[in-house]
Structure formats: C-alpha cells, structure tokens
Amino acid sequence: MEFRDNKAIYLQIAEYVCEHILLEKWQADQKIPSVREMAVNLEVNPNTVMRTYELLQNKNIINNKRGIGFFVADNAITHVKSYRKAQFMEDDLPTVFRNIYLLNIDFEELQTRYNTFVKENF
Amino acid sequence: MIKIENLNFSYSKQRILFKDISMQLSNGHIYGLLGKNGAGKSTLLKNLAGLVYAQSGKIDVFGFDPAKRQPAMLQQICFIPEEFHLPAIKIDSYVKANAAFYPHFDHQYFADLLKEFDIPVGQKLIDMSYGQKKKVIIAFGLATNAKLVIMDEPTNGLDIPSKAQFRKIMASALTEDKCIIISTHQVRDLDNLIDTVIMLDENKIALKATVEEVTEKLCFKRVKELDETVIYAEPSLAGYNAVMANYHQEDSKLDMELLFNAVLTEKNKLKPIFN
C-alpha cells in the first residue's frame, strides 16, 4: 500500500480496511489481520494500527473479540458507507467542486462521464 | 520505564551538550530521536546505556543507574551504534561469544532475521559489506530480546530492499514491554515507524510529543499562499508545504522533516503551542 502525503496514516489505514470490506474481500464475521500483522504488512508502528482499529470499532465497522482478534462487524458495509460518505463530503468534494467551478465543467457532461466510468469499472 | 532528571553533560568546558534536561520514556513505543549534527543524539543514547558519564543529574533505566553498568541492566539493553567494529570470525562464533551475556537470547529468531535480511551466514564478518555487517548486528541486537533497544542511524548503509525489511522487522519487534529509541537523520525511512518524536536542540529537548499530539496541535498541508496562520513553510511545486496551528481539527499526516525545520526556525511560535 502506497501512503499519500496529505492524510493521517491511521486514517489511510482505516480507508484500506474499509475498502476491503466494501469490496467484500473481508466479509461480516470474518477475522481481519491482527494489529501486528497489519503493522508489519504496511511497515508502520503497531500503535498507529491500534488507533485505526479503535476508530473502526467506534464506527461499528469491526469488533474486538477479546483474546481472539478483530472481526468484521454485522452490517459493516452500511457503517462503512456512512463513514466514508461523511469523509468524502467533507474532505474530497470541496476540491472536486472547486475544479468544476474553475473549469466551467457542465453537470451533464459529468453525468455522462460518471455513467461510463461505472459501466467500465464495476 | 526510563527517567532522566536534570541531566547535565559536556565533553569539555567549552562544549556543553545538555543543560538540565529531563524526560521520561515508557515501554511500548518507538521513539524517534532527531537533532542536527552535533546536537547530542548519540551522546544521549550513550548516557542511557552507561557508555558515558554525566556531570550531574539522574538517569534511571528499569530501576538501574546505567553508570554502574550492572550486568542485570546491561542484559536488558541492546545498543546498535552507528560505527562499530566486528571481529574476523564467522557469525556462529560471534553468537557463541556474545549471546551468553543475554539470558533471553532467541537463536531461532536470530536465524529468522538473518534469513529475512539475506545474510550469507558462512562468510566471515570482516569480509562482509558495511550494510551486511549492520544487518548482522541489528539481527543480533533484536534477538537479545532486550527491553531497551537503542539504534543509532540504523538505516545508514542499508540498501533499498533492506530498508523495507527493516521497517517490517521493527513493526513486529515492538511489544508492550519494549522501549525502542531510534536516532536518525533519515526520517523518510522511518517516519511511519516512529510514534513519538524527541528533538534535541540548543542543549535542550526542543520537543517531545507523540505523533498524535503533534497532529492534534499542528496541521501539515500544502497551501497556495502564506497568511498569518502559517507557522513555517517551505516552497514546493504547488505552492508551499506549510505547518499551521490546527484550528479546524484536521487530521493531517505529520511531515517529520518539515516539523524538524519548523522547530529549529520557529521555536518561539511553537513553544506556547506545546506547553
């Protein structure tokens, strides 16, 4: 995983976990990598991964089963979507809007592009 | 737990390094010790390991005074210096001669680390490259299972794949009972590994804060123009890389080089933020 340089690492790891859940690579009730495994894999401090897992627990995306490990929560996808949506609206949308405004991009053109993108990628 | 209280240290009357410094380090962290050349990073590490003696002040390492160099303390410390000398013997003889000093030495872990680092075990230490030797002493140091791990510029001399392996090894080596201190200039090699930054400057600890604390108080981002909210900035292709007070609770990524330069040049603006 390549880290970007503008967002806190623990949040980028949260995105990484959420991505796996959204793509159903990790499904409800499935065990996710331990803090240590994740830290080694991403070459980061285990305390950073712990911070990510605490955040995701608070968002009801993962559960901690004491002594066993962390598991994808029931309804995790719903929780991921609402968490990611809030993040997208707050962090990413303003930049997109700014460019749309500055470059006079037409909403209809965006709609067509969006439809093609969805068709090609999903 | 490590405690430093009112430490004063100088190599000579003209060259004072530490004036009355105090700090505490706890287990379960990787501390990144930063400072300009000659700021005293290596000397501070040597003080902790009992390799030099301070003029005054108190150091407590797991309840021991390092200056007494008691075996019960030394077996809990692994010190990986920047410059080292290895004898003209093979790895197994080296382990035979040295592992006995560390009651918790893990031979299997040592073998695993050598393998991960791709070290030719049959070769004499003296015939190895600097980077290979460095990897041998890093592997040996971690295999001692010492509670205090001190590393002075560990990534110097490591090739590109070895640096990634080093980061993986350190991420897995940090346990709740270990205190790891890494002094480095190569912050880009290690910035995601360090959870607490300690910066030495002008005979003092200019900053000691967790990454979380730093990013709570400061925001690191690219800006197009400079205004009064910017504490420190460096020009970049797309404007400026800036350090700003974090008024809007933004969760930015700590840029350690930028923080380092900010602390050196804008001490007075940063001090009230961190006190």
HADDOCK unambig.tbl for C-alpha pairs under 7 A between the chains (distance, minus, plus):
assign (segid A and resid 5 and name CA) (segid B and resid 253 and name CA) 6.30 0.50 0.50
assign (segid A and resid 6 and name CA) (segid B and resid 221 and name CA) 6.47 0.50 0.50
assign (segid A and resid 6 and name CA) (segid B and resid 252 and name CA) 5.81 0.50 0.50
assign (segid A and resid 6 and name CA) (segid B and resid 253 and name CA) 5.47 0.50 0.50
assign (segid A and resid 7 and name CA) (segid B and resid 251 and name CA) 6.45 0.50 0.50
assign (segid A and resid 7 and name CA) (segid B and resid 252 and name CA) 4.64 0.50 0.50
assign (segid A and resid 7 and name CA) (segid B and resid 253 and name CA) 4.80 0.50 0.50
assign (segid A and resid 8 and name CA) (segid B and resid 251 and name CA) 5.55 0.50 0.50
assign (segid A and resid 8 and name CA) (segid B and resid 252 and name CA) 4.68 0.50 0.50
assign (segid A and resid 8 and name CA) (segid B and resid 253 and name CA) 3.92 0.50 0.50
assign (segid A and resid 9 and name CA) (segid B and resid 253 and name CA) 6.24 0.50 0.50
assign (segid A and resid 36 and name CA) (segid B and resid 172 and name CA) 6.02 0.50 0.50
assign (segid A and resid 39 and name CA) (segid B and resid 171 and name CA) 5.73 0.50 0.50
assign (segid A and resid 40 and name CA) (segid B and resid 168 and name CA) 4.55 0.50 0.50
assign (segid A and resid 40 and name CA) (segid B and resid 171 and name CA) 5.22 0.50 0.50
assign (segid A and resid 40 and name CA) (segid B and resid 172 and name CA) 5.77 0.50 0.50
assign (segid A and resid 41 and name CA) (segid B and resid 168 and name CA) 6.83 0.50 0.50
assign (segid A and resid 43 and name CA) (segid B and resid 167 and name CA) 5.24 0.50 0.50
assign (segid A and resid 43 and name CA) (segid B and resid 168 and name CA) 4.98 0.50 0.50
assign (segid A and resid 43 and name CA) (segid B and resid 171 and name CA) 6.20 0.50 0.50
assign (segid A and resid 43 and name CA) (segid B and resid 193 and name CA) 6.98 0.50 0.50
assign (segid A and resid 44 and name CA) (segid B and resid 171 and name CA) 6.04 0.50 0.50
assign (segid A and resid 44 and name CA) (segid B and resid 192 and name CA) 4.92 0.50 0.50
assign (segid A and resid 44 and name CA) (segid B and resid 193 and name CA) 4.80 0.50 0.50
assign (segid A and resid 45 and name CA) (segid B and resid 171 and name CA) 5.46 0.50 0.50
assign (segid A and resid 45 and name CA) (segid B and resid 192 and name CA) 6.24 0.50 0.50
assign (segid A and resid 45 and name CA) (segid B and resid 193 and name CA) 4.44 0.50 0.50
assign (segid A and resid 45 and name CA) (segid B and resid 194 and name CA) 6.42 0.50 0.50
assign (segid A and resid 45 and name CA) (segid B and resid 195 and name CA) 6.65 0.50 0.50
assign (segid A and resid 46 and name CA) (segid B and resid 171 and name CA) 6.20 0.50 0.50
